[in-house]
Amino acid sequence: MVPDLKVLLFLSLHLLQEVKSSMVYVNNNGYEGVVIAINPSVPEDERLIQSIKEMVTQASTYLFEATKTRLYFRNVSILVPMTWKSKSEYLTPKRESYDKADVIVADPHLKYGDDPYTLQYGQCGDRGQYIHFTPNFLLADNLSIYGPRGRVFVHEWAHLRWGVFDEYNTDRPFYMSGKKTLEATRCSTGITGANVVHVCQRGSCMTRKCRRDSKTGLYEHKCTFIPDKSQTTSNSIMFMQNLSSVVEFCTENTHNREAPNLQNEVCNYKSTWDIISKSADFRSASPMTGTKEPPKPTFSLLKSKPRVVCLVLDKSGSMNQEDRLIRMNQAAELYLTQVVEKKSMVGLVTFNHNATIQNYLTKITDNSDYSRITANLPHEASGGTSICRGITAGFQAITFSDQSTSGSEIILLTDGEDSQISSCFEKVKHSGATIHTIALGPDAAQELEKLSTMTGGLRFYANKDMTGLIDAFSRISSTSGDLSQQALQVWLESKTLNISRGEQISGTVLVDSTIGNDTFFVVTWTAQKPEINLQDPKGRKYTTSDFKNNTLNIRYARLQIPGTAETGTWTYTLSNKNGNSQLLTVTVTTRARSPTMPPVIATAHMSRNTAQYPSPMIVYARVSQGFLPVLGANVTAVIEAEDGHRVTMELWDNGAGADTVKNDGIYTRYFTDYRENGRHSLKVYVQARRNTARLSLRQRNKSLYIPGYIVSGKIIMNPPRPEIQVEATMEDFSRLTSGGSFTVSGAPPGGNHAHVFPPSKVTDLEVELKEDHLHLTWTAPGNVLDKGRAHKYIIRMSQHFRDLQEDFNNNTLVNTSGLIPKEAGSKENFEFKPQTLKLENNTMFYVGIQAINDANLPSEISNIAQAVKFIPSKTDISALGSNISAISLTIWGLTVIFNYILN
């Protein structure tokens, strides 16, 4: 039984798919529903639309050839922002929006460059989040740097749609092959060129051959591979799509397994074509016969419109339980007054077995508009539950105000069962509206989430968590791409606590320099308003009287900070004056301080919306400023089940366990603690303290900046890539975000799953040869994937790479009797002296590790790490030839470390 479970586990790891509501699908070999959205900050420029059309048209033909006549772009929507002037050819969007776009056009943050890139979170084969092109990339003449824009688009589309990775490596541009030759990191090895150093000083430039680094034996840091302009090989697109001969992806026959690139690291040394050809797109698209070129793509021009949103809120009898009605009203009031953007059109519907339109659409311009809606929040709860009547009334509230349901949003909250919910599914599908669902309590309709799934909406679950509903509503923020309009939650130092009579709680709130506009402090209670004292960083004090009560008596008071909130640490104290104990909470929301400086934001989600035991889930959290990743933050996820049981876990950006790439601002962890079936909620807390956070100024998964070409034996260099600082320090900050909800099925009673999940695979094994000893380092896996402590390690070594890869158990076993595994995430160190292999010139050592847990389940074999012993010589190593495929490696004098990753 265990082997079958293990196979199921490993299969499920490769099937993990990120939650993103892309509308793209394949219809008769053509991609439909592709959305390219222009950021509101981009000035109006007709040339952008023309350039996008030309790029996609060119890409369609290139994609058709690259996929061997299987796929092309049939129709594409270009979404322009509200900031652009209206034109007769601009249509109204349906469910297309900036936040769901497949491609975004936006300026870079901090002007770090115009490299096109794709935001990828997940595992090999997982779809990415979006492609980012800058306006300058689309308008400037950069043909010699990146190649034709249509080819660049196909390179990035392969990242986005098929989850493959780059076949170059700017961190390690050269490696030593098994044939003892220095090679450029590339696929295929048939691409020829020269390795040179190009130096410019005082207006004068020179090019010379590369020298070897005295420590690594590889080429010096400034050495660059310059490709021949004319090539004979046809692959690969994921290395240099700019070369005119390159029209294919690397296949099993042409794939370079030795290259130290992300494709090999993440995809188990499989070729890009192997991954692409197994994608869902390919399963639904056979090669087209009888045609050399695909039909030309068609384009729709759409213009974003002001936000139209209608709250559809349950007031059935079950909402009287556990203060649900009050908690719903608290969250709805916060959403209406603090989250929804100015100039939005907002309506309100309440429902039980019938539905009532409380407010037709009202344009939000000032505080009086909010109050006209909040005044109609329900006072009483009674009756049954008819979700479809509520939705229908929501659509009526929208259309009665001369607005279309296409492009509108419904926020649907219910705690009740409804056997008739499916009766309006077809109406919802054809409405063009997006429905965000909030399930309150364990008895909410089981089919509720189908409404959000079919419309691309968000889904949330809240039960007894006092701030669960507030957190959910706070997450349903602007989708326009204008981060200055997005409401953010600041994480408080204190928690929701049950405060006894006469006691008080104190805490702090950190307001960093990227936020502070439209800042609200909200206090809720369960019995009586507490005494409130708040002080800003400059000593200004606010007291209980400054916090205004809501007229609905929903145990809620708020304070709006005048102007812009002071930067620094705010302190507050809440004192319980009631005769009994009660629950008190504090929530702080704010917006960006300046429209020109993007705020630090956090987003989170699970790898899937549904989990079938024993398939593990992955928690993803992204911390960023603008488009740049934030490193070094403390990120904590809290997952709550229907029975209130909570699992708290630290998320990691260390390149181990569930984390694909180290230091990319994506923090992850496996979730396997399945205690019960049903809905689970995810909440993520982000904190940076004591100046530990850094802003990374580099993006991965991007098209390669080509330094130059060799034409007729002459090296012609492109303008040098602008030098940028790799990282920048950041101030302290804190954030809180809801990651929505997911559903578990098949969980074992009591959460007993100790004999199902093995340790996670070691992915960062490194080995260094120090005199006659091999020194190993790696990140410890856990007893259950990346949690706990493994029982033991098995380390084996060989002189041949494939031996460890294909027949690990029959290679030399290393004595690890003194090696005791550490807690998951810890750094492991181990040293041993090879006893069975002679240590002489050019001796190669390959080492691999397996972790075993206390149920005797083994992990997958780690990456295979390599070390090579060299003995010095007086040979002039700088005089080697320039054709890299013919360079013979005869290094004589150093110990060099090479690490090959085998997934």
Steps between C-alpha positions, in 0.01 A plus 500: 500500500778744584660494152164587341453789740851617428438494126177693551686757707771555242244525221301750698807718553535534125130577462499791744350791308491856614176685546473768235186589312638512147230490235721336237389178333581306181229474236585311179874567545451870566550680831196705595437729795854641519499836684774762469440787747665841513571647844318824594833675555600457135434820297266465206693402188338352189832350399477255789184340363651470153821350641302246705304396191817458294669304780210257544459450124869421464490280810206300367693388190813424708295307758334300222840391369649440845208275604518309171174647364299436816432842654460864406329816634144530369366799694651744747339776707698818570375674814580871521466688832232747603763774486498481119246693292184321387466390139220343302701185434554433873263233627386437858689218676315198628715309747825637359694705753854611571551260791396199287700600192744256342727784389541837668660809351644719774805707581765330712544592865826687572580491126685171531474430128273386222571128508177312423429242769233265631398473864515127584419364845483130475634164402598368158198511270304745718360803324643840581323815619562752223746628239632853551602719207603862549379773261860567409552137397194521273597833342881514490726343241641205694514241222872433544463457878200267532413406144159554338231579755279216376775250580543653847127460558518128418797459738298660778180316403684172558576617855144616558294227341712187525716560808842447342812690602798677344790303356760767572633603842639849555626398846691207357554568129767228462552147629736209454348216303554129550741515208715743700430797272381844607159567352254789501180415688262448211274270306588368259876466504483538122478879542850633426677815606796643688579577862635852539542787743384835362630801695434869436692782668500873418317445174734228380398134487700182465413131472725221620480128563385380841735383773420239758420589857772380735247378758228335292681395184210646302529812291545832678200698618486740204522228237205495261384254236451676165297289253564479130234694314472220246417162652405160362317364807124552536471500882434622755240772549556499877866595451533746212179552308666797332711282269329470162569125471335425837143388437464208741510406867769259618385140469616185673755451223645852511454583870815588694461318832831627634418871480453652848176682416154524657342273241724213610475593867123527522389256230710196590732542202213463257500701179265793454323315218438203728318726747316700234381195307339357815304819574121518489526731198676233297260228606220699340685604181614261228725633221315694232548354154490669162611844619840664542376806686220549753212746457581856604397584858210734563506774763237659725567838660346534844499794739484457876205662672438624854446218744143375533442281805190379681502346846254208528473419871319219680251597772339156548415372849828311545686834488381556859744234617841593643454872427525427127273787398700748706833367371373518141389859548833592658686360198260653247529842664880477493490399134270785400682770694863387474555254216284578198655772282367849444294541181383138527132420450372298797165330569358293787264201500389297802334162475346212690232293322427824310731781389479876545694768316603732780704735280522531126843597375641807675812676380744536788637853512497594870409371846130574459483246219638231728254578774199471264598139437617396847175631648319219318708213633261242652386548863328164538542146370213263421368258239658247267775528237463558125840583355374522142240760593773704663720480189210584269419806710866599486491490121180708506659761726777535242292507181236733649776759533576478125808290558579166340559189707801437272808613686313546828569324831276330752620441858282214623500408870290217644498254787207290383432188301312532171412197289388723213827691455581327170180634340669833424839368382420560133379853570822570689718358221341726239486809720863600450516581871766385741368350824714495815363253755530511879385187682419573864495199728510127421145477361532739208382351169750242375473620141561863592857507373391386154371854450846650558672229298284545190532880508866537604411646839669466838380252763516534876396310811451634850363332810560614856809710432396849614688673218448233233227691317686831524811335355297349215331828404832684523647267238234589239678816395571687179566297184599796282877469543519833683673398822445844651127416513544159659406469866764324712480343842776563750584213732467584869732379772207384713238235429129478557478418869237423758557786746380463857319772691725793580792367294657663199700406193774707342665471163682677220434573135785568258426751224782495245580773248322330207156524666299749707224650289137436591603326824230361730518339845196282569412349840233235553366347819247239609338671800595865563722755329840497674702799602736577210831682505710539184825692454686576178882497466519874571299479821158615377227321694155377404246381759168317515298803396696527174380154395156542346234237565287355226133598523390136446636397840724235346769532772736679266683831520750654263747784484621649173844654540497855360720550195784249471588277793837562663775253413621285787359299790152579628399372844151423627332381820152351536349477848197281572252699710225240476400291798580181311778380276466573128683468168669813366661541159691770317528528121707754308454570130688750288601586145819599321666818621585619149379404151862504382633260765330159501427356844635173632223245445441137591277255316434135582325193367505122510628293209147378430144575606432137590718236664438126478693314769781389483592767248700774676427868452749784475453836670624792289559855622654773289655809659586778258536870441386593154621212286806426712526218755556571868748263667576424863148551639347281771190347342253291700193316372201406716259238361172450685267202453122496552534376858721799586825299508789717384830407341771765516807467281795714401534542125845484339673657202807278530478290182431182702193283548204656321695815411610482136745792486695655785471876560224578250256653751269197479467338844365145508440188709324166463169455679418141598325537835165366384295459817152522351311546176330820396599863457824645625606865507847644445639815658859624461696738724813674369747682719840660444691601809847627584579585137509137387295554182656578164355605168630283216563698184505202268234288339529137396335309215567764240627537145878517487668835435733415208840674545593478131556277199782363289446594137747367238756444775464852641353568844232769497388598850162636603485794742603367842217409730457773763670409825250466784536437868398142579320578827389804700432516872144556617340649804292292739137432411209266574209372292202269536313336211233236451589216266140395447370150566539144376314174552638169627351155435606147592684603818567216747326515838710684756749616239708182515725514193845421638552203266404677178732794445877446466762767567529765230781473252834671567545745213803707599775246573848644452834323530846647532829311486732616780832321473394132525156556656163571343303769684121488445237764578122495445170615650337242725168355383236390750346180627179586309612687187643827641368465856672340799827309500603212273605173662825450309692573180637266236796644310649327198777596262632402158741612230219500245201732494253259343581224748362704789212627292383164365624247756548686826473196730789314337762771546756548776336555839652769724518436874253744662476339844590828672266714289178591685244692291409851613160669500358576155639820352828479695838501326669160504878446479681168457857408413656168407807355332438281194639156581433302183594755233848621418557874529707599199505754220158558337327265743124570497272436794121492475300495823126458570283486815175336601315584820305228684220576745391307809248302290794388284370696200784633282513838332582538134871499424653844545667706234828341400795714610843478334852581613814475286862479611755698295879508530684818393709558190687792346296483182384841377130443547404843361610398151222250438305525178173689471276229357345366818399169349865426429663629819689219670516525878851438633497682832769403737478662832197547702202344657178595326148443610219426259146426596256326271140495604306182440135518590 
